[in-house]
Amino acid sequence: MTGAALALVLEGVCYALLPGAMRRLAGRMAETPPERLRWAGLAGACIGVALVWLERR
């Protein structure tokens, strides 16, 4: 739960401080092929799981 809350805080700060950059990023993501987004999401999830595992060791 804490991790999800921290992710929301970081995303909120990005939108508050850099709204133009976040809009451009969202536009670029909309143009990115779904397969590439899927692999990027999977890679991010795997890295996140690995970091949590390493932290709890």
N, C-alpha and C positions, 0 to 999 in steps of 0.2 A: 504494500500500500504506500509506503514511504517513497519508493522508487517512482511510482506512477505520479504521486503528488509533485515530486521534484521535476519530473519531465514536464508536467503542466506549468510549473513555475518558469522553467527555462524557456519553454515555447512562448509563454506569455510575455516574458521580458524581451524576447526577440521581436515579437509583433509590436510591442510598445516602443522599442527603441529604433527599430529598422523596418517600418511598415512597407516602404517601397521595395526594399530588397526581398522581403518575405513574399510580396505580391509577384515579383519577377520569378522567384524560386517556384512558387505555385504554378505560374504559367509555364515554366520550363518542365515541371513535372507532368503537367497536362499533355505536353507534347512528347514525352518520353514513352516509348513502347511499353506495354504492360509487362512483357516478359522481363525486361530490364529492371523495372520497378519491383517485380516479384523477387528476382535474385538479390537485389539490393536490400530488400526487406528481410529476406532469409539470412543474408550475411549479417545484417545488423542484429537480428534476433540471436544468432549463434554467438556473436561477439558479446552481447549482453549476458547471455547465459554463462559463458566462460568467465566473464568478469565477476559475476555473482558467485560462481563456484570457487574462483580463486580467493575472493574476499572471505568466504565462509570457511575455508580450509584452515 
